[in-house]
Amino acid sequence: MSISTIIDFAQVLTEAERYRPAAEKILSGDPDQLVYNHYASPCGQFAAGVWEGAVGHWKVSYTEHEYCEIVQGVSVLRDEAGEAKTLRAGDRFVIPAGFEGTWEVLEPCRKIYVMFEAASPTVDI
């Protein structure tokens, strides 16, 4: 494999995908979101890129493990019990698969993400 296969986030020109959480998950605001998925592995289990979120509050349910680095803005991540963690530029953390709660963007937020989704076990019949 050559050096040309390296994905440089500062130079890659990935088209943004715009989306919103499903209506039943939105708790407040209009959480418009953009994702620049700069890399997806051939097996589909690993991805990395940049996410941007507008002010809003919605329910989350993680099936993937996600490493995040907040590079701009302020968000609050809450678990189902209501315990909260405020996330600001410079914060780095991992959200494990199985986490359920809410994500609230207080100031427009931008994060670098790296996600791993475990393969579903195959069932022989």
C-alpha positions in Angstrom: 0.0 0.0 0.0 1.3 3.4 -0.9 1.4 6.7 1.0 -1.4 7.9 -1.3 -3.9 5.7 0.7 -3.4 7.9 3.8 -6.5 10.0 4.6 -5.5 13.5 5.6 -8.5 15.2 7.2 -7.0 18.7 6.3 -6.8 17.9 2.6 -9.6 15.4 1.9 -12.6 16.8 0.0 -15.6 14.8 1.4 -19.1 15.8 0.6 -21.2 16.6 3.7 -24.2 14.5 4.5 -26.9 16.6 6.2 -29.4 14.9 8.5 -31.5 15.3 11.7 -32.3 12.7 14.3 -35.7 11.0 13.9 -38.5 13.2 15.0 -39.4 11.0 17.9 -35.9 11.4 19.3 -35.8 15.2 19.2 -36.4 16.7 22.7 -35.8 20.4 21.8 -34.4 22.7 19.2 -33.8 21.9 15.5 -30.6 19.7 15.8 -29.5 20.0 12.1 -26.3 17.9 11.7 -23.6 17.5 9.1 -21.2 14.6 8.8 -18.1 14.4 6.7 -17.3 10.7 6.7 -13.7 10.8 5.5 -13.0 7.1 5.8 -15.0 3.9 6.0 -13.2 0.5 6.1 -14.1 -2.0 3.4 -15.7 -4.3 6.0 -18.0 -1.4 7.1 -17.1 -1.7 10.8 -14.7 1.2 11.1 -15.3 4.9 10.2 -13.7 8.3 10.9 -14.6 11.9 10.1 -15.9 15.2 11.3 -19.4 15.8 12.7 -21.1 19.2 13.2 -24.2 19.8 15.2 -26.6 22.7 15.6 -28.2 23.7 18.9 -30.7 21.1 20.0 -31.3 18.1 22.3 -32.1 14.5 21.3 -32.0 10.9 22.5 -29.0 8.7 21.6 -28.5 4.9 21.6 -25.0 3.8 20.6 -24.5 0.4 18.9 -21.0 1.5 18.0 -17.9 2.4 20.1 -17.0 6.0 19.4 -13.9 8.0 20.1 -14.7 11.8 20.0 -12.6 14.9 20.2 -14.5 18.2 20.6 -12.9 20.9 18.5 -15.5 23.6 18.8 -18.6 24.4 20.8 -20.2 23.0 23.9 -22.4 19.9 24.3 -23.8 18.0 27.3 -24.0 14.2 27.2 -26.5 12.6 29.7 -27.0 9.0 30.7 -30.5 7.5 31.3 -30.1 8.2 35.0 -29.7 12.0 34.3 -25.9 12.1 35.1 -24.3 14.7 32.8 -20.9 15.4 31.4 -20.3 18.8 29.7 -18.1 18.6 26.6 -15.9 21.5 25.4 -13.2 22.1 22.8 -10.2 20.0 23.7 -12.2 17.2 25.4 -11.4 13.6 24.3 -13.5 10.6 25.3 -14.9 7.3 24.2 -18.6 6.4 24.2 -19.0 2.6 24.5 -21.5 0.6 22.5 -24.7 0.2 24.6 -24.7 3.8 26.0 -28.2 5.3 26.0 -29.1 8.8 27.0 -29.2 12.2 25.4 -26.9 14.6 23.5 -27.5 18.3 23.9 -25.7 20.9 21.8 -25.6 24.2 23.8 -23.3 26.0 21.3 -22.8 24.8 17.7 -20.4 21.9 18.0 -17.8 20.2 15.9 -16.1 16.9 16.7 -13.6 14.5 15.2 -15.0 11.0 15.5 -13.6 7.5 15.1 -16.2 4.7 15.3 -16.0 0.9 15.5 -19.1 -1.3 15.1 -18.6 -4.9 16.1 -19.8 -7.4 13.5 -23.1 -9.0 14.2 -22.7 -12.7 15.2 -23.7 -15.0 12.4 -26.3 -17.7 13.2 -26.1 -21.1 11.5 -29.4 -22.7 10.9 
